[in-house]
Each structure stands twice: as structure tokens, then as C-alpha cells.
């Protein structure tokens, strides 16, 4: 591969918004302003000796776009600079990032401790996939530090959790859990997608590895899929790189180019998302039709103190429960006009999800109840519309629900 930037270069002194525009840029001899899009799958060599040297790792340069690609490398370097990580590797999807972050470092006989409040596919990896390959797992209440400690075994290698959690926006004390993990010799992997890299920096709180579904806020407009894993240089180069190289969940260069464009506007979008989400949360809290609201930035959140300690804002998502039952919840959803029903999030458009029948439908009713996911639980990803229009839309849908 080609080293895109010296980590001691002046860009390390830039503010996040500047890094999001300029970080990791690699210009061709044509001097283009926008990043070049290299759609090629392979590369040519001047001599057979050069090809041999690249394959042996004795010479810098690209070999095959499944291994690395100039456009993808620019995306990796830009998000690495923003996160403050030593290294990063992009993947085809967010779930490819999560699975690679764990499978690249686990062996049969190892043990994983994970927060029980996980996205459905993440929970599948922990509960169903890893045990098939001889990796035991234990799910704990992520809010309870004693539960994390009690779950540790001599063979525990990885702690995994998301915070805020999907979909109920519970919080995990990153610093506290990281201390427990490191005392046990385990690696901490955090899915930081809900907070975005601008509102929470898990590595500064002690986490070792951070994963993102770049499909969400990093793209921000529902255009393409992508993921990224960030961590120490040693982990990325000695474990993650070869795993990705040989198993093949590579990011498309075109998607990397789209995501680079998304990063340029991430700062202003997240600021707007979070401001509107706070307004929507306050509106919902005051409504008699609403039984419960969870928003990390609001004092009513049970873990508001944790949010203040490790987040720079409340985030772009709101979780709430209506009064009534599933029928009334569906009536509310179907009455929305501006807000769209979708299982995605992080879009310019406001999107709402009914987790019990979509993202978390594979869980048994008891497991959903344990996570606080009921028949009227909603996950709202607040978009970039005028917040007055969002409030008016939610207002008329609540009135239509006859709660």
C-alpha cells in the first residue's frame, strides 16, 4: 500500500471540520479538487521485479482493489484522522466491520462478553455465529459494571458493546467497562454508530477498537453501504488486514468516493440532526399520548450523567413508547407524512422504525421485553427537515392514533 499521510503532519492540528474536508487527500498528477475515483480492480507494474517486491511487502504500492485501493485509502485516512486512531480499514458494510473486528482476533476456545442491548445482526454474531466456531459468549446488562466484571473468565478476549444502544438508547460507561476489560487482558470493541465520531470518542475513554456503519450518518443520504474498523496499528496490520484481504468484504471504490463526500458535510449535518432531535424529544416528553421518551441529552434520561461525561451532545436519535397497543402504534406510523417508515437511520430524511416487528423481530418476546422493546416502542432518526414541520407531522399523527 501507499502511505497517504504522515501522522505527524500539520493536519493533526486541524479541527474536526477541517479534517473532514481535507484529511487524507491524495491527488493525481492532474491536480483535481475533488478526490479522484479509481474504479479499477487491478494495477500494473513496470517490471516483474516490482510486482514481486509489492507482493512481498518490500515496496509500497497497490496490488489489487480487494486488498487496497487509492480512493478507499483516502476514506480510511480521513476517518482515521477524525477518530484519532492509529489505523483504519474500510469494509463493504457496517456488519462486515463488526464481524471482522471480532473474528479477526478470536480463536476457538475464546470467550466474548457483550452488552445485551445490540442491533439484531450484532446480537446474531455474538449469540449464534461465534459459538458455531467454538467462541463462547455471555450477554450482560451493559449499564451494570458489576455484571461486566462478573462475566469475566480466564479465556475472555473481547468486550463488545454499542452505546447509545439500538433502539432504546441505553448507555454503557465506556471508561468503566474498558478498565474492567483491560484488567482482564481483554480488548474493547465499541460500535459507535449512534453517537457518530463527532459526538463521542470511545478511544479517548479507553476503548481499543471502534466500528462504524458508514451507511448511516457518514454517508448521511441513504445512497450506499459501507463500514470501517479503527484501532491500533498492530491490530490493523497484523490481524485485521489479512482477514479482510483473504475473506473479501472490501469496500467499493465508488462507495468510498461517496462516503468521502459525506464526510465533508458530516459536522454541519450532525449539529443539525442533534439540535432537532433535542427539540423533538422535548416535544414528545410533553405529549400525553407518549408513555416514555429516551434521549441521552435530556435530564430525564436515566443515564444522563453518563451521557454528559462521554458524549458531546445528545445525538441524532430519539427512542419513545406510545401509550396504547400495537394497533395504535401502527396507526400513528401510518399517519406520518414527513417522517418516513424505514429500518435505516442517519439519513437527511427523518426515518422511524418499529423495532419489535423489524430490526429486532427475530428476538423472542421475553428477550425484547428485557431490552425494553415493546409493541409501541419507536426509534426515530431525526433528519434535516425544518424541525417545525417535523413537530407538526408528529402532532397530527399522535392525534390520529386515538390514544
Buried (B, 14 or more C-beta within 10 A) or exposed (E): BEEBBEBEEEBEEBEBBEBBBEBBBBEEEEEEEEBBBBEBEEBEBEEEEBBEBBEEEEEEEBBBBBBBBBBBBBBBBBBBBBBBBBBBBBBBBBBBBBBBBBBBBBEEEBBBBBBBBBBBBBBBBBBEBBEEEEBBBBBBBBBBBEBBBEBBEEBBBBBBBBBBBBBBBBBBBBBBBBBBBBEBEBBBBBBBBBBBBBBBBBBEBBBBBBBBBBBBBBBBBBBBBBBBBBBBEEBBBEBBBEBBBEBEBBBBBEBBBBBBBBBBBBBEBBBBBBBBBBBBBBBBBEBEBBBBBBBBBBEEBEBBEBBBBBBBBBBBBBBBBBBBEBEBBBBBBEBBEBBBEBBBBBBBBBBBBBBBEBBBEEBEEEBBEBBBBBBBBBBBBBBBBEBEEBBEBBEBBBEBBEB
